[in-house]
Every structure is written in structure tokens, then in C-alpha cells.
Amino acid sequence: MRKSGVLIGGLLVIGLVVVGWTTRAKAKTLTGKLVDLACYVSNKELTGNFHQGRGLICAQALDLKMPAVAGEMAVDDFRVKRYPVEGNAQAMLHQVMPPLRKFYSNVNEIESVHIEIPDLGEIASPECWDPSNRETADHSLPYLVAVALTDGEVYLNAFTPERYLHDAGLRQLLQRITCEANEELKGTQGRCRWTVRKKNGEVFTHVVENEIPINYQDVLAKFDRVCAYMKVPNDQRDRAKATWSNFKAVKDTTQAMALLAHFGPPLPLNERAPYASDVLGMPRKS
């Protein structure tokens, strides 16, 4: 059994979990790049061992050891996200929103939200206050915060044109959210400091120091929820989950890959992503 096939298959499943649907994976996202890079290194020698009781749906499924080769790329590590959004927002949504939701009962009570982060980068650039497409919306910290304050969470239904273009409530709330770069917070991904003020003068503050990794049971629950949202039949969901959660029992990786070839109802052509290799300028492997 080729270890490269294991790597590619594992990344495809993680891609499904991360974005909610493999064919919806935007080619410019990390998932698309990881899959393409996995194809790029598919002929390289990999060694690894399965951790007892783990499967490829869990990010810690494999202990892959890749020899360093000068001038060549390889996927050395990956993780499963809790939410279908960019990486820096994971810790914020997970650790700030639960106590913050206890601070207010209605989003109209909030006068301002100020977030200090290590660097504004792409998550707090000017266009993030006026997202015009999904790619900007799911990488916009102010938009993600506005959705979380309104919905109580950020899920796939936040990234439709009806929400990021036409939801007047979200648009108004965006104007009450500010972000500031603070070099003192540089270090661990997700570090931030929040200050939320209510119109009655009450103030909520919270500091996030680091990201808490998702556990295996939460990954499985996330997979089930994604499948339900995308209307994947339960029997197909269960076959895929059983196979990829116990990959050490698989004798032929092509059979496991075949389970994902037609996963759930097909999408319209205009919603399918292009090949990652086309965007990255890398030759496709035959």
C-alpha cells in the first residue's frame, strides 16, 4: 500500500471536513493547495506508522516521516479546523464567543467590538468590511465576528450571497467592529485581545493565548453535520466514515478513494472548483 496514496486520500477527507464539501473547495484555499502538493509528492518515498485507535479522519492519524530534499516541496503536517473559516479565527470563535454570548442578549445592545491581533494581513484588510464573494467573506475577521454575534456561530450558511451581500443587519454590525495590529500578540496563531462595549456602558474583555486542538469525537461530529447539511445519504456517509476512520484495515487505497468519487448529490458546473494545479501553475500529474 503506497504511503503517498494514504497521504492524498487523507488530505481529501480533511479537505471535506474543513470546507464542508470537496468539490466546493476553492482552489486558492489551503485545502486545494494541500491536495495539489500531495499529488506533487505522490512519487516520493514516505514512511510512517498508524497510531493505535486513530484513523485518517483524525489529523493525528499518521506519523509521516518525509526525507528533506533540497528544492522540493512536501506536506509535512495538517490539522482539522473546527469552523469553515480561515485559521486565525478558529481560536477566537472557539474561546471568545461562548463567554461573550453570556454578555449580551441581543446584538443591538452592542455599541462596539475592538479586536487586537498580531497582524491585520488578509483577515482585516479594507475589503473585509465589504465582502463581495465567499473567498473574502470566509477570510474576513469582521464579517466572521458579525455572523457569530448574530447567529451564535459561524457555519456554511453564512457564505451565501444573500448573507455577505444583502444581509442589512450584518452590514450595519460590520461598521461597529474594528481591528488593530498589536505586535505584542505575535507568536501562537489565534492570539488576540477583545474589548466589547454595550450601549449601557458595560465592557467585556477577553484574551486568547493559543488555539485548543479539536478532539477526535468533535471531528466525527463535524463530519456528520457537514454530511447532513450537504444532503449526503446516511449510508454513504457511514461507509466513508467507517473506512477512513479505520484506514489500517484497508488493503487497497483505491477502494477507499472510490467512496469519495461521487459523494452526495452533484453540484452544478458553475459551483465546482477548478483544478488546483491550474491556479497554482503546476503541471497536472497523469
Stockholm file with secondary structure:
# STOCKHOLM 1.0

chainA/1-286         MRKSGVLIGGLLVIGLVVVGWTTRAKAKTLTGKLVDLACYVSNKELTGNFHQGRGLICAQALDLKMPAVAGEMAVDDFRVKRYPVEGNAQAMLHQVMPPLRKFYSNVNEIESVHIEIPDLGEIASPECWDPSNRETADHSLPYLVAVALTDGEVYLNAFTPERYLHDAGLRQLLQRITCEANEELKGTQGRCRWTVRKKNGEVFTHVVENEIPINYQDVLAKFDRVCAYMKVPNDQRDRAKATWSNFKAVKDTTQAMALLAHFGPPLPLNERAPYASDVLGMPRKS
#=GR chainA/1-286 SS CCHHHHHHHHHHHHHHHHHSCGGGCCTTSHHHHHHHHHHHTTTSCCEEEECTTCCTTSTTSEEEECCCCTTCCCCCCCCCCSSSSCTTHHHHHHHTHHHHHTTCSSGGGEEEEEEEESCCTTTSSGGGGSCCSHHHHTTCHHHHHHHHHHHSSCCGGGGSHHHHTTCHHHHHHHTTEEEEECGGGCSSTTCEEEEEEETTSCEEEEEECSCCCCCHHHHHHHHHHHHHHTTCCHHHHHHHHHHHHSGGGCSCHHHHHHTTTTCSSCCCGGGSCCCHHHHHTCCCCC
#=GC SS_cons         CCHHHHHHHHHHHHHHHHHSCGGGCCTTSHHHHHHHHHHHTTTSCCEEEECTTCCTTSTTSEEEECCCCTTCCCCCCCCCCSSSSCTTHHHHHHHTHHHHHTTCSSGGGEEEEEEEESCCTTTSSGGGGSCCSHHHHTTCHHHHHHHHHHHSSCCGGGGSHHHHTTCHHHHHHHTTEEEEECGGGCSSTTCEEEEEEETTSCEEEEEECSCCCCCHHHHHHHHHHHHHHTTCCHHHHHHHHHHHHSGGGCSCHHHHHHTTTTCSSCCCGGGSCCCHHHHHTCCCCC
//
